[in-house]
Amino acid sequence: MRDALAMSLGCVREMFAHGRMMGIEATFLAVVIALACAFGCHKSAWLWNLKYSQTFPGFGLCLLAGIIGFWSTLVYAGAGFAKEAAIAVVNGWGTMIWEDHGWKDGVFAKAKQSVKDLKDPKTGRSLEDFSLIGPDHVRYDDPKSAYIPSQTSKSREAVSFVYSKETIHSFRSAHPILGWFLFANQEQSSELMSKDTDSYFAEHPGTTYRVDRGFKLALQQIVRELEGGTDRLVRIARVGVIVFFAAGEAFSFGIVGFIAYRKLRIDRQTFRT
């Protein structure tokens, strides 16, 4: 729900940002449609009971119908900028996750453990020696160490996989609706990170790769992939607005009609007695 509201507000905001007159015209049309929906909801009671007079709940439902009509019109007009709104959301998430040290520490621990779990099939020993001293002058197996030994290709692949998986999972958890429509390619982001580690070790043999370097590359790649999948959001956003509008108006008109019809039945029963 929060994700849908954020996207709706983003679409409207982008529409006004791209043209003030466009926003004014959309607002005027939204007001007209809101009044038509509220008036139509009010008069729809006559379809069931010509003598019915609106009550307080009925007026509330008419107001609801008007609000739904107003907001749906604005969002439908702004849906043409759904791509820009989605990109803003994705970039904002990318900045937030990069600055979230608690999350990065958690993913770092998972990646480190994944490398520890790797065994040499011949000897049964760990592929990497965590008893060595890292570039920060701390043993790799020390919780204070900011490095993961990644001398073997399997270790680098394991680290890349964990970071890519956790980054995509973070986006889909933070933005479930966008995460359902947009598809980040985990294989490409982890491959990019692996290539960077290979390139780094080719230039700096015998050193240790700092995970933040590859993580930032993988994050940038995921953001680019998510941006590339936003073209279809315009069509999907407008369909979603139409469904929301139809459901909201059906609810308002339906309840008003039910109240009017129930009043008619009560009046008939009273007349017969």
C-alpha positions in Angstrom: 0.0 0.0 0.0 2.8 2.4 0.9 4.6 1.5 -2.3 1.5 2.2 -4.4 1.0 5.6 -2.6 4.6 6.5 -3.1 4.4 5.8 -6.9 1.1 7.6 -7.2 2.5 10.7 -5.5 5.6 10.4 -7.6 3.6 10.3 -10.8 1.7 13.4 -9.9 4.8 15.2 -8.7 6.7 14.4 -11.9 3.7 15.6 -14.0 3.7 19.0 -12.3 7.6 19.1 -12.5 7.4 18.6 -16.3 4.8 21.2 -17.0 2.8 23.5 -14.7 0.0 24.0 -17.3 -0.3 20.3 -17.7 -0.8 19.9 -14.0 -3.4 22.7 -13.9 -5.4 21.2 -16.7 -5.3 17.8 -15.1 -6.4 19.3 -11.8 -9.3 21.1 -13.4 -10.4 17.9 -15.2 -10.0 16.0 -11.9 -12.3 18.5 -10.1 -15.0 18.1 -12.8 -14.8 14.3 -12.7 -14.9 14.4 -8.9 -18.1 16.5 -8.9 -19.6 14.2 -11.5 -18.8 11.1 -9.4 -20.2 12.7 -6.2 -23.3 13.9 -7.9 -23.9 10.6 -9.7 -23.4 8.7 -6.5 -26.0 11.0 -4.8 -28.6 10.6 -7.5 -27.9 6.8 -8.0 -30.1 6.2 -5.0 -33.1 7.1 -7.1 -32.6 4.0 -9.2 -33.8 2.1 -6.2 -36.0 4.5 -4.3 -37.4 7.6 -5.8 -38.5 8.9 -2.4 -35.1 8.3 -0.8 -33.4 11.2 0.9 -29.6 11.0 1.6 -28.5 10.4 5.1 -25.1 11.2 6.7 -23.5 7.9 5.7 -24.8 8.4 2.1 -23.2 11.9 1.9 -20.0 10.3 3.2 -20.1 7.8 0.4 -20.7 10.5 -2.2 -17.7 12.4 -0.8 -15.7 9.2 -1.1 -16.8 8.7 -4.7 -15.7 12.3 -5.5 -12.3 11.8 -3.8 -11.7 8.6 -5.7 -12.6 10.3 -8.9 -10.3 13.3 -8.2 -7.3 11.2 -7.2 -7.7 8.6 -10.0 -7.9 11.3 -12.7 -4.7 13.1 -11.4 -2.8 9.8 -11.1 -4.0 8.6 -14.6 -2.8 11.9 -16.1 0.5 11.6 -14.2 0.9 7.9 -15.1 2.7 9.0 -18.3 5.6 9.9 -16.0 5.5 6.5 -14.2 9.0 5.7 -15.6 10.5 8.9 -14.1 8.8 8.3 -10.8 10.1 4.7 -10.7 13.6 5.8 -11.5 13.5 8.3 -8.7 12.3 5.6 -6.3 15.0 3.2 -7.5 17.8 5.8 -7.2 16.6 6.9 -3.8 16.6 3.3 -2.6 20.2 2.8 -4.0 21.4 5.8 -2.1 19.7 4.6 1.1 21.0 1.1 0.9 24.6 2.3 0.2 24.5 4.4 3.4 22.9 1.7 5.5 26.0 0.4 7.4 23.9 -2.0 9.5 22.6 -3.7 6.4 26.0 -3.8 4.7 27.6 -5.3 7.9 25.0 -8.0 7.9 25.6 -8.9 4.2 29.3 -8.8 4.7 29.0 -11.4 7.5 26.9 -13.6 5.3 29.4 -13.3 2.4 32.3 -14.0 4.8 30.5 -17.1 6.1 29.8 -18.4 2.6 33.6 -18.2 1.8 34.3 -20.0 5.1 32.0 -22.8 4.1 33.8 -23.5 0.8 36.0 -26.6 1.0 38.7 -28.0 -1.1 37.2 -31.3 -2.5 40.6 -33.0 -2.3 41.8 -32.0 1.1 38.5 -31.1 2.8 40.1 -27.9 4.1 38.8 -24.4 3.6 39.7 -22.8 0.2 40.8 -19.6 2.0 43.1 -19.3 5.0 41.3 -17.0 7.5 44.3 -17.2 9.9 46.3 -14.8 7.7 46.6 -11.1 8.4 44.6 -8.8 6.1 45.5 -5.3 4.7 43.9 -3.7 7.8 46.5 -5.6 9.9 43.7 -7.8 11.4 43.3 -11.5 11.0 40.6 -12.4 8.5 38.7 -14.5 11.1 38.6 -11.5 13.5 35.1 -9.9 13.7 36.8 -6.5 13.3 38.3 -7.5 9.9 36.8 -5.5 7.0 38.2 -7.9 4.4 37.3 -11.3 3.0 40.1 -13.5 1.6 39.2 -14.1 -2.1 42.2 -15.6 -3.7 40.3 -18.3 -5.5 37.6 -17.8 -8.2 35.1 -19.8 -6.2 35.5 -17.5 -3.3 35.0 -14.4 -5.5 31.9 -16.0 -7.1 30.5 -16.8 -3.6 30.9 -13.2 -2.4 29.4 -11.8 -5.6 26.4 -14.1 -5.4 25.6 -13.2 -1.8 25.9 -9.4 -2.4 23.8 -9.5 -5.5 21.1 -11.7 -3.9 20.9 -9.6 -0.8 20.8 -6.3 -2.7 17.9 -7.5 -5.0 16.1 -8.9 -1.9 16.4 -5.6 -0.2 14.8 -3.7 -3.1 11.9 -6.2 -3.4 11.3 -6.0 0.4 11.4 -2.2 0.4 9.3 -1.8 -2.8 7.2 -5.0 -3.2 5.0 -3.6 -6.0 7.9 -2.2 -8.0 9.9 -5.3 -7.2 7.1 -7.4 -8.7 7.0 -5.4 -12.0 10.8 -4.8 -12.3 13.3 -7.6 -12.6 16.9 -7.1 -11.6 19.2 -9.6 -13.1 21.2 -11.1 -10.3 23.5 -13.1 -12.7 24.6 -9.9 -14.5 25.3 -8.0 -11.3 27.2 -10.8 -9.7 29.1 -11.4 -12.9 30.1 -7.7 -13.0 31.4 -7.9 -9.4 33.3 -11.1 -10.3 35.0 -9.5 -13.3 36.0 -6.5 -11.2 37.6 -8.8 -8.6 39.5 -10.7 -11.4 40.7 -7.4 -12.9 41.8 -6.1 -9.5 43.8 -9.3 -8.6 45.4 -9.2 -12.1 46.7 -5.7 -11.3 47.4 -6.2 -7.6 48.5 -9.8 -7.2 48.9 -11.1 -3.6 46.6 -8.4 -2.2 43.0 -8.5 -0.9 39.9 -7.2 -2.6 37.8 -4.8 -0.6 34.2 -5.9 -0.9 32.8 -2.3 -0.9 34.4 -1.7 -4.3 32.6 -4.6 -6.0 29.4 -4.0 -4.1 29.1 -0.5 -5.3 29.6 -1.7 -8.9 26.9 -4.4 -8.4 24.6 -1.9 -6.9 25.0 0.5 -9.9 24.4 -2.4 -12.3 21.2 -3.3 -10.5 19.9 0.3 -10.5 20.6 0.4 -14.3 18.7 -2.8 -14.9 15.8 -1.7 -12.8 15.7 1.6 -14.7 15.6 -0.3 -18.0 12.5 -2.2 -16.9 10.4 0.8 -16.3 9.0 1.4 -19.8 6.0 -0.9 -19.3 5.2 0.8 -16.1 3.2 3.5 -17.9 0.7 1.0 -19.3 0.6 -1.0 -16.1 0.1 2.1 -14.0 -2.9 3.3 -16.0 -4.5 -0.1 -15.9 -4.1 -0.1 -12.2 -5.7 3.4 -11.9 -8.7 2.2 -13.9 -9.1 -0.8 -11.7 -8.9 1.3 -8.6 -11.4 3.8 -9.9 -13.9 1.2 -11.0 -13.6 -0.7 -7.7 -13.9 2.5 -5.6 -16.9 3.8 -7.5 -18.6 0.4 -7.6 -18.3 0.3 -3.8 -19.6 3.8 -3.2 -22.5 3.5 -5.7 -23.3 0.0 -4.5 -23.5 0.9 -0.8 -25.7 3.9 -1.5 -28.0 1.8 -3.7 -28.2 -0.8 -0.9 -29.1 1.8 1.7 -31.8 3.2 -0.6 -33.2 -0.2 -1.4 -33.3 -1.3 2.2 -35.1 2.0 3.1 -37.7 1.2 0.4 -38.3 -2.3 1.8 -38.7 -0.9 5.3 -41.2 1.7 4.0 -43.2 -1.0 2.2 -43.4 -3.2 5.3 -44.4 -0.2 7.4 -47.1 0.7 4.9 -48.6 -2.9 4.8 -48.8 -3.0 8.6 
